[in-house]
Amino acid sequence: MPSIFAYQSSEVDWCESNFQHWELVAEFYNTFSNVSFSILGPLMMFLMHPYVQKRSRYIYVTFTLFTVIGLFSMYFHMTLSFLGQMLDEIAILWLLASGYSIWMPRCYFPAFLGENRRQYICLVITATVVSTFLSFLRPMINAYALNSIALHIVYIVAQEYKKTSNKELRHLIEVTMVLWAFAFTSWISDRWLCSFWQWINFSYLHSIWHVLISITFPYGIVIMAMVDATYEMPDKTLKVCYWPRDTWPMGLPYVEISDDNKSC
């Protein structure tokens, strides 16, 4: 039985040819496409700092996990080791758990919890701990399980899209859904249509997934922050800004926060 640290000890192998560009890196493009996580995670932490101070400092955990995912994913694709796979997937699982705990609107809580966020967080943490251990039983299905959670998030966002009349929020949701659709299509195509992509000598869709999903994340965070504010911070106004400049046609979204009840 190979060591969990050994190169190619994971059963998961993506479409990109192994060791084609460098003898130390199994999947070259899949490895270095994760750099976007390491850049966008700290940048979002900086841009969202004023919002985090007023909402919850636990949001820093979410941004830290996002950055760590990039590092773990680099390690996994560099080695295709079992340890790398589990670190990557477990970090993603806990990132999703942190997002659910902080931003999930109370109206979507299970009925038996009422609207008690403390109990809801305990439920999420318990489910995440159990899922962490279960992930070692059938590692091949972990990625599919994680994407099924993403589908639930898409459902929640779609419900909020129907409710809101905020044009800015609706625009953000539309852009995010397009980005996520392209990202998910890249992921599923790399997994299910690998022979075709290898035949046309373009087996880089998983690296495209990395870049697209890392860009989708900041949009998703801003959406959840704006939705959350309508429920949890009704006395605050959130304004969507874009880095590096609002006037640019493309940018990284973040929120600025202010009080509604200002005196004249």
Residue pairs with C-beta under 8 A, 6 or more apart in sequence:
2 8
2 9
2 82
3 9
4 81
4 82
4 83
4 86
5 79
5 81
5 83
6 79
6 81
6 82
7 26
7 79
7 80
7 81
8 18
8 26
8 79
8 80
8 81
9 80
9 81
9 82
9 83
10 76
10 80
10 81
10 82
10 84
10 85
10 139
11 82
11 139
11 140
12 80
12 85
12 139
12 140
12 143
13 80
14 27
14 30
14 77
14 190
14 191
14 206
15 190
15 191
15 194
15 197
15 198
15 203
15 205
15 206
16 27
16 28
16 29
16 30
16 203
16 204
16 206
16 207
17 198
17 203
18 26
18 27
18 80
19 25
19 26
20 28
21 28
22 28
24 78
25 31
25 77
25 78
26 77
26 78
26 79
26 80
27 77
27 78
27 80
27 206
29 204
29 207
30 77
30 206
30 207
30 210
31 74
31 77
31 78
32 74
32 207
33 207
33 208
33 210
33 211
34 70
34 71
34 73
34 74
34 77
34 210
34 214
35 70
35 74
36 70
36 210
36 211
36 214
36 215
37 66
37 67
37 69
37 70
37 71
37 73
37 210
37 214
38 67
38 70
38 71
40 66
40 214
40 215
40 217
40 218
40 252
41 63
41 64
41 66
41 67
41 70
42 63
42 67
43 243
43 252
44 63
44 66
44 217
44 218
44 221
44 252
44 254
45 52
45 60
45 63
45 64
47 243
47 252
47 254
48 59
48 63
48 221
48 225
48 254
48 255
50 256
50 257
51 59
51 225
51 238
51 254
51 255
51 256
51 257
52 59
52 60
54 233
54 236
54 257
55 102
55 225
55 228
55 232
55 233
55 257
56 102
58 98
58 101
58 102
59 102
61 98
62 95
62 98
62 99
62 102
62 221
65 91
65 94
65 95
65 98
66 95
66 217
68 91
69 88
69 91
69 92
69 95
70 214
72 84
72 87
72 88
72 91
73 88
73 210
75 81
75 84
75 87
75 88
76 84
76 85
76 87
76 88
77 84
78 84
82 139
85 139
85 142
86 135
86 136
86 139
89 135
89 139
89 142
89 143
89 146
90 132
90 135
92 146
93 128
93 131
93 132
93 135
93 146
94 128
94 132
96 146
96 149
96 150
96 153
97 124
97 125
97 127
97 128
99 153
99 221
99 224
100 124
101 120
101 121
101 124
101 125
102 228
103 224
103 225
103 227
103 228
104 120
104 156
105 156
105 160
105 227
105 228
105 231
106 115
106 117
106 120
106 231
107 115
107 231
108 156
109 115
109 116
109 117
109 120
110 120
110 123
113 119
113 120
113 123
131 145
135 142
135 145
143 191
147 184
147 187
150 180
150 184
153 220
154 177
154 180
157 173
157 176
157 177
157 220
157 223
157 227
160 169
160 173
160 223
160 227
161 170
161 173
164 170
164 227
164 230
166 226
168 226
168 240
169 223
169 226
169 227
172 219
172 222
172 223
172 226
172 240
172 253
173 223
175 219
176 216
176 219
176 220
176 223
179 212
179 215
179 216
179 219
180 212
180 213
180 216
180 220
182 212
183 208
183 209
183 212
183 213
183 216
184 209
186 205
186 206
186 208
186 209
186 212
187 205
187 206
187 209
187 213
189 197
189 205
190 197
190 203
190 205
190 206
190 209
194 203
197 203
197 205
218 252
218 253
218 254
219 253
222 240
222 253
222 254
222 255
225 238
225 255
226 238
226 240
226 255
229 236
229 238
229 257
233 257
234 260
235 259
235 260
235 261
236 257
236 258
236 259
236 260
237 257
237 258
237 259
237 260
238 255
238 256
238 257
239 255
239 256
239 257
239 258
240 253
240 254
240 255
241 253
241 254
241 255
241 256
242 248
242 251
242 252
242 253
242 254
243 251
243 252
243 253
243 254
244 251
244 252
245 251
